[in-house]
């Protein structure tokens, strides 16, 4: 999972997708994302900025 501070920052952005539901956000963080090269948002090599950008794209209907 890497640095816990980084994970919780990612979780903060992910909860926006699930109306504040942290449990669903945690599950989402563990799923591979095509736009991240099939890496999981929770992976240590995925930055908080990448997760924030991905959440923004999903919120705006941009599918990659």
PyMOL Python script that loads the backbone (N, CA, C, O; Angstrom):
from pymol import cmd

cmd.read_pdbstr("""\
ATOM      1  N   UNK A   1       0.817  -1.187   0.000  1.00  0.00           N
ATOM      2  CA  UNK A   1       0.000   0.000   0.000  1.00  0.00           C
ATOM      3  C   UNK A   1       0.861   1.252   0.000  1.00  0.00           C
ATOM      4  O   UNK A   1       0.379   2.324  -0.366  1.00  0.00           O
ATOM      5  N   UNK A   2       2.094   1.148   0.391  1.00  0.00           N
ATOM      6  CA  UNK A   2       2.976   2.302   0.380  1.00  0.00           C
ATOM      7  C   UNK A   2       2.746   3.188   1.593  1.00  0.00           C
ATOM      8  O   UNK A   2       2.277   2.732   2.635  1.00  0.00           O
ATOM      9  N   UNK A   3       3.079   4.444   1.441  1.00  0.00           N
ATOM     10  CA  UNK A   3       2.963   5.440   2.489  1.00  0.00           C
ATOM     11  C   UNK A   3       1.494   5.634   2.873  1.00  0.00           C
ATOM     12  O   UNK A   3       0.651   5.879   2.011  1.00  0.00           O
ATOM     13  N   UNK A   4       1.194   5.524   4.162  1.00  0.00           N
ATOM     14  CA  UNK A   4      -0.207   5.624   4.586  1.00  0.00           C
ATOM     15  C   UNK A   4      -0.768   7.027   4.359  1.00  0.00           C
ATOM     16  O   UNK A   4      -1.958   7.171   4.078  1.00  0.00           O
ATOM     17  N   UNK A   5       0.064   8.063   4.476  1.00  0.00           N
ATOM     18  CA  UNK A   5      -0.409   9.424   4.205  1.00  0.00           C
ATOM     19  C   UNK A   5      -0.855   9.529   2.752  1.00  0.00           C
ATOM     20  O   UNK A   5      -1.902  10.108   2.460  1.00  0.00           O
ATOM     21  N   UNK A   6      -0.068   8.975   1.851  1.00  0.00           N
ATOM     22  CA  UNK A   6      -0.410   8.993   0.429  1.00  0.00           C
ATOM     23  C   UNK A   6      -1.691   8.210   0.186  1.00  0.00           C
ATOM     24  O   UNK A   6      -2.554   8.659  -0.569  1.00  0.00           O
ATOM     25  N   UNK A   7      -1.828   7.049   0.812  1.00  0.00           N
ATOM     26  CA  UNK A   7      -3.034   6.241   0.638  1.00  0.00           C
ATOM     27  C   UNK A   7      -4.264   7.021   1.091  1.00  0.00           C
ATOM     28  O   UNK A   7      -5.281   7.021   0.398  1.00  0.00           O
ATOM     29  N   UNK A   8      -4.186   7.681   2.237  1.00  0.00           N
ATOM     30  CA  UNK A   8      -5.345   8.414   2.743  1.00  0.00           C
ATOM     31  C   UNK A   8      -5.658   9.637   1.888  1.00  0.00           C
ATOM     32  O   UNK A   8      -6.817  10.043   1.794  1.00  0.00           O
ATOM     33  N   UNK A   9      -4.643  10.226   1.266  1.00  0.00           N
ATOM     34  CA  UNK A   9      -4.909  11.311   0.321  1.00  0.00           C
ATOM     35  C   UNK A   9      -5.663  10.769  -0.893  1.00  0.00           C
ATOM     36  O   UNK A   9      -6.603  11.401  -1.375  1.00  0.00           O
ATOM     37  N   UNK A  10      -5.252   9.609  -1.380  1.00  0.00           N
ATOM     38  CA  UNK A  10      -5.952   8.972  -2.501  1.00  0.00           C
ATOM     39  C   UNK A  10      -7.374   8.613  -2.094  1.00  0.00           C
ATOM     40  O   UNK A  10      -8.314   8.810  -2.864  1.00  0.00           O
ATOM     41  N   UNK A  11      -7.532   8.089  -0.893  1.00  0.00           N
ATOM     42  CA  UNK A  11      -8.852   7.717  -0.385  1.00  0.00           C
ATOM     43  C   UNK A  11      -9.760   8.942  -0.297  1.00  0.00           C
ATOM     44  O   UNK A  11     -10.951   8.855  -0.599  1.00  0.00           O
ATOM     45  N   UNK A  12      -9.213  10.061   0.107  1.00  0.00           N
ATOM     46  CA  UNK A  12      -9.981  11.305   0.183  1.00  0.00           C
ATOM     47  C   UNK A  12     -10.606  11.631  -1.171  1.00  0.00           C
ATOM     48  O   UNK A  12     -11.795  11.940  -1.246  1.00  0.00           O
ATOM     49  N   UNK A  13      -9.816  11.564  -2.236  1.00  0.00           N
ATOM     50  CA  UNK A  13     -10.343  11.869  -3.566  1.00  0.00           C
ATOM     51  C   UNK A  13     -11.313  10.795  -4.041  1.00  0.00           C
ATOM     52  O   UNK A  13     -12.327  11.099  -4.669  1.00  0.00           O
ATOM     53  N   UNK A  14     -11.001   9.549  -3.743  1.00  0.00           N
ATOM     54  CA  UNK A  14     -11.857   8.448  -4.191  1.00  0.00           C
ATOM     55  C   UNK A  14     -13.238   8.502  -3.544  1.00  0.00           C
ATOM     56  O   UNK A  14     -14.224   8.111  -4.170  1.00  0.00           O
ATOM     57  N   UNK A  15     -13.324   8.974  -2.315  1.00  0.00           N
ATOM     58  CA  UNK A  15     -14.632   9.018  -1.651  1.00  0.00           C
ATOM     59  C   UNK A  15     -15.592   9.976  -2.355  1.00  0.00           C
ATOM     60  O   UNK A  15     -16.808   9.857  -2.200  1.00  0.00           O
ATOM     61  N   UNK A  16     -15.059  10.918  -3.122  1.00  0.00           N
ATOM     62  CA  UNK A  16     -15.933  11.818  -3.896  1.00  0.00           C
ATOM     63  C   UNK A  16     -16.766  11.033  -4.897  1.00  0.00           C
ATOM     64  O   UNK A  16     -17.898  11.411  -5.197  1.00  0.00           O
ATOM     65  N   UNK A  17     -16.213   9.944  -5.413  1.00  0.00           N
ATOM     66  CA  UNK A  17     -16.929   9.144  -6.407  1.00  0.00           C
ATOM     67  C   UNK A  17     -18.091   8.369  -5.800  1.00  0.00           C
ATOM     68  O   UNK A  17     -19.015   7.969  -6.507  1.00  0.00           O
ATOM     69  N   UNK A  18     -18.043   8.162  -4.505  1.00  0.00           N
ATOM     70  CA  UNK A  18     -19.010   7.286  -3.840  1.00  0.00           C
ATOM     71  C   UNK A  18     -19.770   8.006  -2.730  1.00  0.00           C
ATOM     72  O   UNK A  18     -20.132   7.405  -1.719  1.00  0.00           O
ATOM     73  N   UNK A  19     -20.005   9.298  -2.932  1.00  0.00           N
ATOM     74  CA  UNK A  19     -20.787  10.095  -1.976  1.00  0.00           C
ATOM     75  C   UNK A  19     -20.324   9.908  -0.537  1.00  0.00           C
ATOM     76  O   UNK A  19     -21.139   9.782   0.377  1.00  0.00           O
ATOM     77  N   UNK A  20     -19.017   9.890  -0.346  1.00  0.00           N
ATOM     78  CA  UNK A  20     -18.455   9.791   0.992  1.00  0.00           C
ATOM     79  C   UNK A  20     -18.343   8.388   1.551  1.00  0.00           C
ATOM     80  O   UNK A  20     -17.940   8.218   2.702  1.00  0.00           O
ATOM     81  N   UNK A  21     -18.688   7.377   0.765  1.00  0.00           N
ATOM     82  CA  UNK A  21     -18.635   5.992   1.234  1.00  0.00           C
ATOM     83  C   UNK A  21     -17.194   5.477   1.122  1.00  0.00           C
ATOM     84  O   UNK A  21     -16.744   5.093   0.042  1.00  0.00           O
ATOM     85  N   UNK A  22     -16.484   5.476   2.248  1.00  0.00           N
ATOM     86  CA  UNK A  22     -15.073   5.086   2.254  1.00  0.00           C
ATOM     87  C   UNK A  22     -14.876   3.611   1.921  1.00  0.00           C
ATOM     88  O   UNK A  22     -13.867   3.241   1.321  1.00  0.00           O
ATOM     89  N   UNK A  23     -15.829   2.771   2.305  1.00  0.00           N
ATOM     90  CA  UNK A  23     -15.692   1.342   2.014  1.00  0.00           C
ATOM     91  C   UNK A  23     -15.696   1.102   0.503  1.00  0.00           C
ATOM     92  O   UNK A  23     -14.863   0.355  -0.009  1.00  0.00           O
ATOM     93  N   UNK A  24     -16.623   1.727  -0.202  1.00  0.00           N
ATOM     94  CA  UNK A  24     -16.657   1.578  -1.661  1.00  0.00           C
ATOM     95  C   UNK A  24     -15.421   2.203  -2.297  1.00  0.00           C
ATOM     96  O   UNK A  24     -14.890   1.675  -3.274  1.00  0.00           O
ATOM     97  N   UNK A  25     -14.964   3.321  -1.748  1.00  0.00           N
ATOM     98  CA  UNK A  25     -13.769   3.978  -2.274  1.00  0.00           C
ATOM     99  C   UNK A  25     -12.544   3.078  -2.120  1.00  0.00           C
ATOM    100  O   UNK A  25     -11.715   3.003  -3.026  1.00  0.00           O
ATOM    101  N   UNK A  26     -12.424   2.397  -0.983  1.00  0.00           N
ATOM    102  CA  UNK A  26     -11.295   1.480  -0.770  1.00  0.00           C
ATOM    103  C   UNK A  26     -11.313   0.342  -1.785  1.00  0.00           C
ATOM    104  O   UNK A  26     -10.272  -0.047  -2.315  1.00  0.00           O
ATOM    105  N   UNK A  27     -12.506  -0.186  -2.049  1.00  0.00           N
ATOM    106  CA  UNK A  27     -12.618  -1.249  -3.056  1.00  0.00           C
ATOM    107  C   UNK A  27     -12.190  -0.731  -4.422  1.00  0.00           C
ATOM    108  O   UNK A  27     -11.477  -1.421  -5.151  1.00  0.00           O
ATOM    109  N   UNK A  28     -12.618   0.473  -4.774  1.00  0.00           N
ATOM    110  CA  UNK A  28     -12.267   1.073  -6.059  1.00  0.00           C
ATOM    111  C   UNK A  28     -10.753   1.279  -6.177  1.00  0.00           C
ATOM    112  O   UNK A  28     -10.170   1.049  -7.236  1.00  0.00           O
ATOM    113  N   UNK A  29     -10.126   1.711  -5.088  1.00  0.00           N
ATOM    114  CA  UNK A  29      -8.679   1.940  -5.114  1.00  0.00           C
ATOM    115  C   UNK A  29      -7.902   0.668  -5.444  1.00  0.00           C
ATOM    116  O   UNK A  29      -6.775   0.744  -5.933  1.00  0.00           O
ATOM    117  N   UNK A  30      -8.486  -0.489  -5.184  1.00  0.00           N
ATOM    118  CA  UNK A  30      -7.808  -1.763  -5.429  1.00  0.00           C
ATOM    119  C   UNK A  30      -8.118  -2.372  -6.794  1.00  0.00           C
ATOM    120  O   UNK A  30      -7.656  -3.470  -7.103  1.00  0.00           O
ATOM    121  N   UNK A  31      -8.896  -1.665  -7.610  1.00  0.00           N
ATOM    122  CA  UNK A  31      -9.216  -2.179  -8.946  1.00  0.00           C
ATOM    123  C   UNK A  31      -8.287  -1.573  -9.993  1.00  0.00           C
ATOM    124  O   UNK A  31      -8.001  -0.378  -9.938  1.00  0.00           O
ATOM    125  N   UNK A  32      -7.810  -2.377 -10.949  1.00  0.00           N
ATOM    126  CA  UNK A  32      -6.974  -1.829 -12.021  1.00  0.00           C
ATOM    127  C   UNK A  32      -7.757  -0.792 -12.832  1.00  0.00           C
ATOM    128  O   UNK A  32      -8.948  -0.955 -13.095  1.00  0.00           O
ATOM    129  N   UNK A  33      -7.065   0.265 -13.214  1.00  0.00           N
ATOM    130  CA  UNK A  33      -7.682   1.326 -14.016  1.00  0.00           C
ATOM    131  C   UNK A  33      -6.979   1.397 -15.367  1.00  0.00           C
ATOM    132  O   UNK A  33      -5.759   1.541 -15.436  1.00  0.00           O
ATOM    133  N   UNK A  34      -7.750   1.295 -16.425  1.00  0.00           N
ATOM    134  CA  UNK A  34      -7.188   1.322 -17.779  1.00  0.00           C
ATOM    135  C   UNK A  34      -6.376   2.597 -18.013  1.00  0.00           C
ATOM    136  O   UNK A  34      -5.299   2.553 -18.607  1.00  0.00           O
ATOM    137  N   UNK A  35      -6.900   3.730 -17.543  1.00  0.00           N
ATOM    138  CA  UNK A  35      -6.207   5.000 -17.783  1.00  0.00           C
ATOM    139  C   UNK A  35      -4.909   5.128 -16.982  1.00  0.00           C
ATOM    140  O   UNK A  35      -4.111   6.033 -17.228  1.00  0.00           O
ATOM    141  N   UNK A  36      -4.703   4.232 -16.035  1.00  0.00           N
ATOM    142  CA  UNK A  36      -3.444   4.201 -15.278  1.00  0.00           C
ATOM    143  C   UNK A  36      -2.553   3.060 -15.763  1.00  0.00           C
ATOM    144  O   UNK A  36      -1.658   2.620 -15.042  1.00  0.00           O
ATOM    145  N   UNK A  37      -2.795   2.586 -16.973  1.00  0.00           N
ATOM    146  CA  UNK A  37      -2.000   1.478 -17.507  1.00  0.00           C
ATOM    147  C   UNK A  37      -2.280   0.177 -16.781  1.00  0.00           C
ATOM    148  O   UNK A  37      -1.387  -0.650 -16.599  1.00  0.00           O
ATOM    149  N   UNK A  38      -3.524   0.003 -16.370  1.00  0.00           N
ATOM    150  CA  UNK A  38      -3.969  -1.176 -15.612  1.00  0.00           C
ATOM    151  C   UNK A  38      -3.321  -1.303 -14.238  1.00  0.00           C
ATOM    152  O   UNK A  38      -3.314  -2.378 -13.638  1.00  0.00           O
ATOM    153  N   UNK A  39      -2.778  -0.194 -13.751  1.00  0.00           N
ATOM    154  CA  UNK A  39      -2.312  -0.161 -12.365  1.00  0.00           C
ATOM    155  C   UNK A  39      -3.506   0.174 -11.481  1.00  0.00           C
ATOM    156  O   UNK A  39      -4.491   0.752 -11.942  1.00  0.00           O
ATOM    157  N   UNK A  40      -3.411  -0.191 -10.221  1.00  0.00           N
ATOM    158  CA  UNK A  40      -4.459   0.134  -9.256  1.00  0.00           C
ATOM    159  C   UNK A  40      -4.191   1.530  -8.686  1.00  0.00           C
ATOM    160  O   UNK A  40      -3.037   1.874  -8.433  1.00  0.00           O
ATOM    161  N   UNK A  41      -5.228   2.332  -8.483  1.00  0.00           N
ATOM    162  CA  UNK A  41      -5.003   3.642  -7.880  1.00  0.00           C
ATOM    163  C   UNK A  41      -4.257   3.561  -6.545  1.00  0.00           C
ATOM    164  O   UNK A  41      -3.545   4.499  -6.188  1.00  0.00           O
ATOM    165  N   UNK A  42      -4.406   2.468  -5.806  1.00  0.00           N
ATOM    166  CA  UNK A  42      -3.722   2.308  -4.516  1.00  0.00           C
ATOM    167  C   UNK A  42      -2.247   1.953  -4.662  1.00  0.00           C
ATOM    168  O   UNK A  42      -1.498   2.029  -3.688  1.00  0.00           O
ATOM    169  N   UNK A  43      -1.817   1.566  -5.867  1.00  0.00           N
ATOM    170  CA  UNK A  43      -0.417   1.162  -6.047  1.00  0.00           C
ATOM    171  C   UNK A  43       0.532   2.297  -5.667  1.00  0.00           C
ATOM    172  O   UNK A  43       0.246   3.461  -5.949  1.00  0.00           O
ATOM    173  N   UNK A  44       1.651   1.974  -5.034  1.00  0.00           N
ATOM    174  CA  UNK A  44       2.588   3.004  -4.581  1.00  0.00           C
ATOM    175  C   UNK A  44       3.178   3.845  -5.714  1.00  0.00           C
ATOM    176  O   UNK A  44       3.560   4.995  -5.499  1.00  0.00           O
ATOM    177  N   UNK A  45       3.253   3.274  -6.921  1.00  0.00           N
ATOM    178  CA  UNK A  45       3.827   4.043  -8.028  1.00  0.00           C
ATOM    179  C   UNK A  45       2.810   4.962  -8.700  1.00  0.00           C
ATOM    180  O   UNK A  45       3.166   5.714  -9.608  1.00  0.00           O
ATOM    181  N   UNK A  46       1.565   4.914  -8.272  1.00  0.00           N
ATOM    182  CA  UNK A  46       0.533   5.831  -8.762  1.00  0.00           C
ATOM    183  C   UNK A  46       0.493   7.017  -7.802  1.00  0.00           C
ATOM    184  O   UNK A  46       0.336   6.845  -6.593  1.00  0.00           O
ATOM    185  N   UNK A  47       0.635   8.214  -8.349  1.00  0.00           N
ATOM    186  CA  UNK A  47       0.688   9.401  -7.495  1.00  0.00           C
ATOM    187  C   UNK A  47      -0.707   9.868  -7.085  1.00  0.00           C
ATOM    188  O   UNK A  47      -1.712   9.510  -7.699  1.00  0.00           O
ATOM    189  N   UNK A  48      -0.731  10.667  -6.041  1.00  0.00           N
ATOM    190  CA  UNK A  48      -1.986  11.265  -5.586  1.00  0.00           C
ATOM    191  C   UNK A  48      -2.572  12.127  -6.705  1.00  0.00           C
ATOM    192  O   UNK A  48      -3.786  12.136  -6.911  1.00  0.00           O
ATOM    193  N   UNK A  49      -1.729  12.838  -7.414  1.00  0.00           N
ATOM    194  CA  UNK A  49      -2.189  13.677  -8.521  1.00  0.00           C
ATOM    195  C   UNK A  49      -2.845  12.846  -9.610  1.00  0.00           C
ATOM    196  O   UNK A  49      -3.859  13.256 -10.175  1.00  0.00           O
ATOM    197  N   UNK A  50      -2.278  11.681  -9.912  1.00  0.00           N
ATOM    198  CA  UNK A  50      -2.889  10.806 -10.912  1.00  0.00           C
ATOM    199  C   UNK A  50      -4.280  10.357 -10.466  1.00  0.00           C
ATOM    200  O   UNK A  50      -5.206  10.303 -11.275  1.00  0.00           O
ATOM    201  N   UNK A  51      -4.425  10.037  -9.191  1.00  0.00           N
ATOM    202  CA  UNK A  51      -5.727   9.614  -8.670  1.00  0.00           C
ATOM    203  C   UNK A  51      -6.702  10.789  -8.697  1.00  0.00           C
ATOM    204  O   UNK A  51      -7.856  10.627  -9.092  1.00  0.00           O
ATOM    205  N   UNK A  52      -6.253  11.952  -8.286  1.00  0.00           N
ATOM    206  CA  UNK A  52      -7.112  13.141  -8.320  1.00  0.00           C
ATOM    207  C   UNK A  52      -7.574  13.422  -9.748  1.00  0.00           C
ATOM    208  O   UNK A  52      -8.748  13.714  -9.974  1.00  0.00           O
ATOM    209  N   UNK A  53      -6.661  13.337 -10.706  1.00  0.00           N
ATOM    210  CA  UNK A  53      -7.013  13.559 -12.111  1.00  0.00           C
ATOM    211  C   UNK A  53      -8.014  12.518 -12.601  1.00  0.00           C
ATOM    212  O   UNK A  53      -8.971  12.855 -13.298  1.00  0.00           O
ATOM    213  N   UNK A  54      -7.797  11.259 -12.241  1.00  0.00           N
ATOM    214  CA  UNK A  54      -8.702  10.188 -12.656  1.00  0.00           C
ATOM    215  C   UNK A  54     -10.099  10.404 -12.078  1.00  0.00           C
ATOM    216  O   UNK A  54     -11.094  10.245 -12.785  1.00  0.00           O
ATOM    217  N   UNK A  55     -10.176  10.761 -10.816  1.00  0.00           N
ATOM    218  CA  UNK A  55     -11.470  11.035 -10.189  1.00  0.00           C
ATOM    219  C   UNK A  55     -12.168  12.183 -10.922  1.00  0.00           C
ATOM    220  O   UNK A  55     -13.365  12.109 -11.201  1.00  0.00           O
ATOM    221  N   UNK A  56     -11.427  13.230 -11.229  1.00  0.00           N
ATOM    222  CA  UNK A  56     -12.000  14.360 -11.958  1.00  0.00           C
ATOM    223  C   UNK A  56     -12.513  13.958 -13.331  1.00  0.00           C
ATOM    224  O   UNK A  56     -13.576  14.408 -13.758  1.00  0.00           O
ATOM    225  N   UNK A  57     -11.762  13.114 -14.021  1.00  0.00           N
ATOM    226  CA  UNK A  57     -12.191  12.638 -15.336  1.00  0.00           C
ATOM    227  C   UNK A  57     -13.480  11.838 -15.222  1.00  0.00           C
ATOM    228  O   UNK A  57     -14.401  12.020 -16.018  1.00  0.00           O
ATOM    229  N   UNK A  58     -13.546  10.961 -14.242  1.00  0.00           N
ATOM    230  CA  UNK A  58     -14.751  10.143 -14.057  1.00  0.00           C
ATOM    231  C   UNK A  58     -15.945  11.032 -13.708  1.00  0.00           C
ATOM    232  O   UNK A  58     -17.042  10.843 -14.233  1.00  0.00           O
ATOM    233  N   UNK A  59     -15.726  11.996 -12.824  1.00  0.00           N
ATOM    234  CA  UNK A  59     -16.812  12.904 -12.435  1.00  0.00           C
ATOM    235  C   UNK A  59     -17.335  13.707 -13.622  1.00  0.00           C
ATOM    236  O   UNK A  59     -18.510  14.073 -13.665  1.00  0.00           O
ATOM    237  N   UNK A  60     -16.457  13.977 -14.581  1.00  0.00           N
ATOM    238  CA  UNK A  60     -16.836  14.767 -15.750  1.00  0.00           C
ATOM    239  C   UNK A  60     -17.200  13.913 -16.954  1.00  0.00           C
ATOM    240  O   UNK A  60     -17.385  14.432 -18.055  1.00  0.00           O
ATOM    241  N   UNK A  61     -17.303  12.607 -16.747  1.00  0.00           N
ATOM    242  CA  UNK A  61     -17.742  11.717 -17.819  1.00  0.00           C
ATOM    243  C   UNK A  61     -16.697  11.412 -18.866  1.00  0.00           C
ATOM    244  O   UNK A  61     -17.032  10.971 -19.965  1.00  0.00           O
ATOM    245  N   UNK A  62     -15.432  11.639 -18.542  1.00  0.00           N
ATOM    246  CA  UNK A  62     -14.349  11.341 -19.474  1.00  0.00           C
ATOM    247  C   UNK A  62     -13.889   9.919 -19.217  1.00  0.00           C
ATOM    248  O   UNK A  62     -13.371   9.607 -18.145  1.00  0.00           O
ATOM    249  N   UNK A  63     -14.079   9.061 -20.203  1.00  0.00           N
ATOM    250  CA  UNK A  63     -13.706   7.652 -20.059  1.00  0.00           C
ATOM    251  C   UNK A  63     -12.524   7.379 -20.967  1.00  0.00           C
ATOM    252  O   UNK A  63     -12.558   7.676 -22.161  1.00  0.00           O
ATOM    253  N   UNK A  64     -11.475   6.806 -20.386  1.00  0.00           N
ATOM    254  CA  UNK A  64     -10.264   6.498 -21.161  1.00  0.00           C
ATOM    255  C   UNK A  64     -10.054   5.010 -21.162  1.00  0.00           C
ATOM    256  O   UNK A  64      -9.092   4.522 -21.755  1.00  0.00           O
TER     257      UNK A  64
END
""", "prot")
cmd.dss("prot")
cmd.show_as("cartoon", "prot")
cmd.util.cbc("prot")
cmd.orient("prot")
